[in-house]
Amino acid sequence: MKRYLVTADEMRRMDRVTIEEFGIPGLVLMENAGRQAADILLETFSSRASIDVGVAAGRGNNGGDGFVIARVLASRGCSVTVYVLSSRERITGDALENLALIEAMDIEILWLTSEADLLRAEARMSAHDVLVDALLGTGLNQEVRGLYRMAIDILNRSKKPIFSVDLPSGLDADTGKPLGCCVQAHTTVTFAFPKIGHLLMPGSVYTGHLHVVDIGIPPMVADRVPSRHAWLGIRDFSDVARIRHPETHKGKTGHCLLVAGSRGKAGAAGLAGRGVLRVGAGLLTLACPASIQPVLHGFLMEAMTEALPETPDGALDADALRFLLKLAAGKAVLALGPGIGQSEPTVRLVRELVVECPIPLVIDADALNALAGDPSILRRAKHPPVLTPHPGEMARLVGVSVPDIQGDRIGHARKLAEEYGCYVILKGARSLVALPDGFVYVNTTGNPGMAAAGMGDVLTGMVAGFMAQGYGQQTSCAAAVYLHGLCGDRLARDRGPRGFLASELADVLPALFLELESERS
């Protein structure tokens, strides 16, 4: 099954289809959810000799899951106390049935219906080994207030590990933003599919260690209620890890044309070229302003270089267009932008090249800035282009502020991809890949140590290098984004959390391909 990410509404619809059309009772789904969550809780904290658990439950289905967890833990010898933020008469449906079961087992239940009740219970709640957060689930759509806000503060103040059910209470399932306040979970167990908010920042920080469990929703339900989001994994681009035929040669593994660099920014071109070659492209022609050609030839000896007409300050001149169109003949892809600067002749060159280029384009950095005044030019490209903006470039391209972009990364990436028929890689923590049809992938690899110069240039080269080998835009984007972050994760693991270089990141790729080929074979 595809690794879907779902919205709160999609999950509700999937539950409804499961119950109403497939005849699986909601009580069965709740039982499955609670039992598996209890199993994971015990596995997570099994090092404790005798575990004492406090379950903080709301009055809805999330609380019902908490009641099942309490029953299962008690039946396995744990000491359990349940704290219910409601009066009994307000609990209904499946949650009420599971409440009756724990009452029959004589599990201690404290009813907390006022702030005074909560304050009296705080010391006792903080004395447990583990606290289960079953207060609020995916149905939350407004800021947390009153008793629930106070309970969340008490859970967080306890300094005890918190085990959240489905979603940390207070987290927006669709955006990953706290709705006023949010539980800081050690571990979260969610059901059927992860929610978008689990993976986006800052939601992933509040979520802690995420476990996704199958509670019995039939696989075909996902087809009946299709999501427009998924998270990236190796299966999305497994073809790039296939073992090459023994007779493979460089003429069969693609030729990339990279247009990059200007005086003072030759490094961006070299790093992008390194990305092209490290993902396995056979040939690279690096076209750059004439004055930096000797620098790049020495930096990247494996690449062929072409000197282009330049402005007096060492940037690409608009006259370079006819040379580039000639160079594009016979190439598989043209990557444009790293380090080219924003002089007026360069901007004019970019805009004309996007329209006239006969081969697929990867557009990054200063080339994106050149399109900021008129992104409609993208519609005139002969092939759907790939755009790789960071939030600042994205903001300039669509005419909003960086906070606006960061406030709705998925929405802006999707809109740009749909409106101009392009592929969009919106870089940053949890990089996104948006497709022309509006589907969005969320990447889960990468780390803060990658917040360093040149990382984006390497990514651009990786995308182009995969495209040069004949992989389509979607596969190339997915593979490049995932592996780019995975390389950073390996460097953080092996060298330390910061201080590694973009050039070192590209050099991790051959070892990763070895691992991926071994897994595939």
C-alpha positions in Angstrom: 0.0 0.0 0.0 1.2 3.5 -0.8 2.7 5.3 2.2 -0.1 7.9 2.4 -0.3 10.8 4.7 -3.8 11.8 5.5 -5.7 14.8 6.7 -8.1 14.7 9.6 -11.0 14.8 7.3 -9.6 12.0 5.1 -9.1 9.8 8.2 -12.7 10.5 9.4 -14.0 9.5 5.9 -11.9 6.3 5.9 -13.3 5.4 9.3 -16.8 6.0 8.1 -16.4 3.9 5.0 -14.8 1.1 7.0 -17.7 1.1 9.5 -20.7 1.8 7.2 -19.7 0.0 4.0 -17.4 -2.8 5.1 -19.3 -3.5 8.3 -16.4 -3.4 10.7 -17.8 -1.9 14.0 -16.1 1.1 15.4 -15.8 -0.8 18.7 -13.5 -3.3 16.9 -11.4 -0.6 15.4 -11.0 1.0 18.9 -10.1 -2.3 20.4 -7.5 -3.0 17.8 -6.1 0.5 18.2 -5.9 0.4 22.0 -4.4 -3.1 22.1 -1.6 -2.3 19.6 -0.9 1.0 21.4 -0.5 -0.9 24.7 1.8 -3.4 23.1 4.1 -0.6 21.8 4.0 1.2 25.2 5.2 -2.0 26.9 7.9 -2.6 24.3 9.1 1.0 24.6 9.3 1.0 28.4 9.9 -2.7 29.0 13.2 -2.0 30.8 11.2 -0.9 33.8 10.6 -3.7 36.3 7.1 -2.7 37.3 5.5 0.0 35.3 3.1 2.5 36.8 1.0 4.3 34.2 -1.4 7.2 34.4 -3.9 7.6 31.5 -5.2 11.1 30.9 -8.4 10.7 28.8 -10.9 13.0 27.1 -14.5 12.2 26.6 -14.3 11.3 22.8 -12.9 8.4 20.8 -9.3 9.4 21.7 -10.3 8.9 25.4 -12.0 5.6 24.4 -8.6 4.4 23.0 -7.1 5.4 26.3 -9.7 3.3 28.2 -8.7 0.2 26.1 -5.0 0.9 26.8 -5.7 1.1 30.5 -7.6 -2.2 30.5 -4.9 -4.0 28.5 -2.1 -2.7 30.7 -3.9 -3.6 33.9 -4.6 -7.1 32.6 -0.8 -7.5 32.1 0.1 -6.5 35.6 0.7 -2.8 35.3 -0.5 -0.4 38.0 -2.9 2.0 36.2 -4.8 5.1 37.2 -7.2 6.8 34.7 -7.8 10.6 34.9 -10.9 11.6 32.9 -11.4 15.2 32.0 -15.2 14.9 31.9 -18.2 13.9 34.0 -19.4 10.4 33.3 -22.7 11.4 31.7 -21.0 13.2 28.9 -19.2 10.1 27.6 -21.1 8.3 24.9 -20.8 5.6 22.1 -17.8 3.3 21.8 -15.9 5.3 24.5 -18.7 4.7 27.0 -18.6 0.9 26.4 -14.9 0.8 27.0 -15.3 3.0 30.1 -17.8 0.4 31.5 -15.2 -2.4 31.0 -12.5 -0.6 33.0 -15.1 0.2 35.7 -15.9 -3.5 35.9 -12.2 -4.2 36.5 -12.0 -1.8 39.4 -9.3 0.2 37.7 -9.1 3.5 39.7 -10.7 6.4 37.8 -10.5 10.0 38.9 -13.0 12.4 37.4 -11.5 15.8 36.8 -14.2 18.4 35.9 -12.7 21.6 37.3 -9.3 23.3 37.6 -9.4 22.6 41.3 -9.7 18.9 40.5 -6.7 19.1 38.2 -4.5 20.9 40.6 -5.3 18.4 43.3 -4.4 15.5 40.9 -1.2 17.1 39.5 1.3 15.7 42.1 -0.2 12.2 41.7 -0.1 12.4 37.9 3.5 13.4 38.0 4.4 10.4 40.1 3.7 7.8 37.4 6.5 6.2 35.4 4.7 6.9 32.1 1.8 9.1 31.2 -0.6 8.3 28.4 -2.0 11.3 26.5 -5.5 10.3 25.3 -7.0 13.8 25.6 -7.6 15.2 22.1 -7.3 13.5 18.7 -7.6 14.5 15.1 -10.9 16.2 15.5 -9.4 19.3 17.2 -9.8 22.3 14.9 -9.5 25.3 17.3 -7.2 26.6 20.0 -7.0 24.5 23.2 -8.5 26.4 26.1 -9.7 25.8 29.7 -9.4 22.5 31.4 -7.7 20.7 28.5 -5.0 23.4 28.2 -4.3 23.1 31.9 -4.1 19.3 31.6 -1.6 19.6 28.7 0.5 22.0 30.8 0.5 19.5 33.7 1.5 16.6 31.5 4.4 18.6 30.1 5.5 19.9 33.5 5.6 16.3 34.8 8.9 15.7 33.0 7.8 12.1 32.7 7.7 10.3 29.3 4.4 10.9 27.6 2.9 8.3 25.3 0.4 10.0 22.9 -2.5 8.2 21.3 -3.0 9.0 17.6 -1.8 12.6 17.9 -0.1 14.7 20.6 -3.0 16.6 22.2 -3.1 20.1 20.8 -1.4 19.4 17.5 -3.1 20.3 14.3 -3.3 17.1 12.3 -3.2 18.9 9.0 -0.4 21.5 9.6 1.8 20.2 12.4 1.3 23.4 14.3 0.3 23.6 18.0 -3.2 24.9 18.5 -2.3 27.2 21.4 -0.4 24.5 23.3 0.6 20.9 22.6 1.8 17.8 24.5 5.5 17.1 24.0 5.3 13.3 23.4 8.2 10.9 23.9 6.3 8.4 21.6 3.2 8.6 19.5 1.2 5.7 18.2 -1.1 6.6 15.3 -3.6 4.4 13.5 -3.9 3.2 9.8 -1.9 6.2 8.3 0.3 8.9 9.7 -1.3 12.4 9.6 0.4 15.2 7.8 1.0 17.0 11.0 3.1 14.2 12.4 5.8 14.8 9.7 5.8 18.5 9.1 7.7 20.9 11.4 7.2 21.5 14.2 4.7 18.6 14.5 7.4 16.0 14.2 9.2 17.5 17.2 6.0 17.2 19.3 5.3 13.7 18.0 8.6 12.2 19.2 9.0 8.6 18.0 6.2 7.7 15.7 4.6 4.3 15.3 1.9 3.6 12.7 -0.2 0.5 13.4 -2.8 -1.4 11.3 -6.2 -1.4 13.1 -8.1 -3.4 10.4 -9.1 -0.7 7.9 -9.3 -2.6 4.5 -6.6 -1.5 2.0 -9.1 -0.7 -0.6 -10.5 2.1 1.6 -7.5 4.2 0.8 -8.5 4.0 -2.9 -12.1 5.0 -2.0 -10.8 8.0 0.0 -7.6 8.9 -1.9 -5.1 11.1 -0.2 -3.1 13.8 -2.0 0.0 13.3 0.2 2.5 10.6 0.9 5.9 10.3 2.6 9.0 9.4 0.6 10.6 6.0 0.9 13.0 3.9 -1.2 10.1 2.2 -3.0 9.3 5.5 -4.7 12.5 5.3 -6.7 13.8 1.8 -6.4 14.7 1.7 -10.1 17.7 4.0 -9.5 19.2 1.3 -7.3 19.1 -1.4 -9.9 22.4 -3.1 -10.7 23.8 -2.0 -14.0 24.4 -4.4 -16.9 28.1 -5.4 -17.2 28.3 -3.8 -20.7 27.1 -0.4 -19.5 29.3 2.5 -20.6 29.2 6.3 -20.2 27.4 6.8 -23.4 24.4 4.9 -22.0 24.2 6.6 -18.6 23.3 10.1 -19.8 24.8 13.5 -20.7 23.9 16.5 -18.6 24.4 20.1 -19.5 24.9 22.3 -16.5 24.8 26.1 -16.8 26.2 27.6 -13.7 28.6 29.9 -12.0 29.8 33.5 -12.2 32.9 35.3 -11.0 33.1 34.7 -7.3 30.5 31.9 -7.4 32.4 29.2 -9.2 31.9 26.9 -6.2 28.2 26.6 -6.8 28.8 25.3 -10.3 31.4 22.8 -9.1 29.2 21.5 -6.3 26.2 21.0 -8.7 28.5 19.2 -11.1 29.7 17.0 -8.3 26.0 16.1 -7.6 25.5 15.2 -11.3 28.4 12.8 -11.4 28.0 11.2 -8.0 24.5 9.9 -8.8 25.9 8.1 -11.8 25.4 10.3 -14.8 28.0 9.3 -17.5 28.9 12.7 -19.0 28.7 16.3 -17.8 29.3 19.4 -19.8 29.6 22.5 -17.5 28.9 25.7 -19.4 30.1 28.8 -17.5 31.4 32.4 -18.0 34.7 32.3 -19.8 36.7 33.8 -17.0 35.9 31.0 -14.5 36.4 28.1 -16.9 40.0 27.4 -15.8 38.8 27.3 -12.2 36.0 24.8 -12.8 38.2 22.7 -15.1 40.6 22.2 -12.2 37.9 21.7 -9.6 36.0 19.0 -11.5 38.4 17.2 -13.8 35.8 14.7 -14.9 33.6 17.4 -16.5 33.9 18.9 -19.9 33.7 22.7 -19.8 32.5 25.3 -22.2 33.3 29.0 -22.0 30.4 31.3 -22.6 30.1 35.0 -23.4 30.2 37.0 -20.2 29.4 40.5 -18.9 32.2 42.8 -17.7 31.6 41.7 -14.1 32.0 38.0 -15.0 28.3 36.9 -15.3 26.6 35.1 -18.2 25.7 37.5 -21.0 22.4 37.2 -23.0 24.5 36.4 -26.1 25.2 33.0 -24.6 21.8 31.8 -25.6 22.7 30.7 -29.1 25.7 28.8 -27.7 23.6 27.1 -25.1 20.9 26.0 -27.6 23.7 24.4 -29.7 25.2 22.7 -26.7 21.8 21.3 -25.7 21.7 19.2 -28.8 22.2 15.6 -27.8 22.0 16.2 -24.1 19.4 14.6 -21.9 18.8 17.5 -19.4 19.9 21.1 -18.8 20.3 22.3 -15.2 20.3 26.1 -14.8 21.0 28.5 -12.0 23.6 27.7 -9.3 25.8 30.8 -8.8 24.9 32.6 -12.1 24.0 35.9 -10.4 21.2 38.3 -11.1 22.6 40.8 -13.6 20.2 42.1 -16.1 21.8 40.3 -19.1 21.7 37.0 -17.1 18.1 37.5 -16.2 17.3 38.0 -19.9 19.2 34.9 -20.8 17.4 32.8 -18.3 14.0 33.9 -19.5 14.7 33.2 -23.1 16.4 29.9 -22.4 13.4 28.6 -20.4 11.2 29.2 -23.4 13.5 27.9 -26.1 15.4 25.1 -24.5 14.6 21.8 -26.4 15.4 19.5 -23.5 14.0 19.1 -19.9 15.1 21.8 -17.4 16.1 21.8 -13.8 15.9 25.4 -12.5 17.5 26.6 -9.3 18.8 29.5 -7.4 19.5 32.7 -9.4 17.6 31.3 -12.4 14.5 31.1 -10.1 15.0 34.7 -9.1 15.2 35.7 -12.7 11.7 34.3 -13.2 10.3 36.0 -10.1 8.9 38.9 -12.0 7.0 36.7 -14.5 6.7 33.0 -13.5 4.1 32.5 -16.3 7.2 32.0 -18.5 7.2 28.5 -17.1 4.1 27.6 -19.0 6.0 28.2 -22.2 8.7 25.6 -21.5 8.8 22.7 -23.9 8.9 20.1 -21.1 7.5 20.3 -17.5 10.4 21.9 -15.6 11.7 21.0 -12.2 12.1 23.9 -9.8 14.2 23.6 -6.6 13.5 26.7 -4.5 14.4 27.3 -0.9 11.7 29.3 1.0 13.3 32.7 0.1 13.3 31.9 -3.6 9.8 30.4 -3.4 8.6 33.6 -1.7 10.0 35.8 -4.5 8.7 33.5 -7.2 5.1 33.6 -6.0 5.1 37.1 -4.6 4.5 36.5 -0.9 6.7 36.7 2.3 8.9 33.9 3.6 6.6 33.5 6.7 3.7 33.1 4.4 5.5 30.2 2.6 6.6 28.6 5.8 3.1 28.9 7.2 1.6 26.8 4.4 4.5 25.0 2.7 2.3 22.3 1.2 -0.3 24.7 -0.1 2.2 27.0 -1.8 4.2 24.1 -3.4 1.0 22.5 -4.7 -0.4 25.7 -6.1 2.9 26.5 -8.0 3.1 23.0 -9.4 -0.5 22.9 -10.5 -0.6 26.4 -11.9 2.5 26.2 -14.0 2.5 22.4 -14.8 5.9 21.9 -13.1 7.6 19.8 -10.5 8.5 21.7 -7.3 11.0 20.7 -4.7 10.5 23.1 -1.8 13.7 22.7 0.3 14.0 23.0 4.0 13.2 20.9 7.1 10.9 18.2 5.7 11.5 19.1 2.0 8.5 18.7 -0.3 8.1 17.3 -3.8 4.9 18.7 -5.5 3.8 17.2 -8.8 1.9 18.9 -11.6 -1.3 17.0 -10.6 -1.1 18.4 -7.1 0.1 15.3 -5.3 2.7 16.2 -2.6 5.4 14.0 -1.1 7.0 14.8 2.3 10.6 13.8 2.8 11.7 12.5 6.2 15.5 12.4 5.8 17.9 15.2 6.5 19.0 17.1 9.6 20.0 20.6 10.9 23.6 20.0 10.1 22.7 20.4 6.4 22.0 24.1 7.0 25.2 25.1 5.3 26.4 26.6 2.0 26.3 24.5 -1.1 23.8 21.8 -0.1 21.1 23.0 -2.5 23.6 23.1 -5.3 24.4 19.5 -4.8 20.7 18.6 -4.8 20.2 20.4 -8.1 23.0 18.4 -9.6 21.6 15.1 -8.2 18.1 15.8 -9.7 19.7 16.6 -13.1 22.0 13.6 -12.9 19.1 11.2 -12.4 17.2 12.8 -15.2 20.2 12.5 -17.5 20.1 8.7 -16.9 16.6 8.5 -18.2 14.6 8.6 -15.0 11.5 10.9 -15.3 11.1 14.1 -13.3 9.0 12.5 -10.5 11.5 9.6 -9.9 14.4 11.9 -10.2 13.0 14.4 -7.7 12.0 11.7 -5.2 15.4 9.9 -5.4 17.4 13.1 -5.2 15.5 14.6 -2.2 15.5 11.4 -0.2 19.1 10.4 -0.9 20.4 14.0 -0.4 18.9 14.0 3.1 20.1 10.4 3.8 23.6 11.4 2.9 23.4 14.2 5.4 22.1 11.8 8.1 25.0 9.5 7.5 27.5 12.4 7.8 25.8 13.5 11.0 26.0 10.0 12.4 29.6 9.4 11.4 31.2 12.8 11.8 29.0 14.8 14.1 25.9 16.9 14.0 27.4 19.9 12.2 30.4 21.1 10.3 30.3 18.6 7.4 30.5 20.1 3.9 28.3 20.0 0.8 31.2 18.4 -1.2 31.5 15.7 1.5 27.7 15.0 1.2 28.0 14.2 -2.5 30.8 11.8 -1.8 28.6 9.6 0.5 26.5 8.6 -2.5 28.5 5.7 -3.9 28.4 3.9 -0.6 24.6 4.5 -0.4 24.2 3.0 -3.9 26.1 -0.1 -2.8 23.7 -0.5 0.1 20.6 0.1 -2.0 21.8 -2.4 -4.7 22.4 -5.0 -2.1 18.9 -4.6 -0.7 17.3 -4.7 -4.1 19.2 -7.8 -5.1 
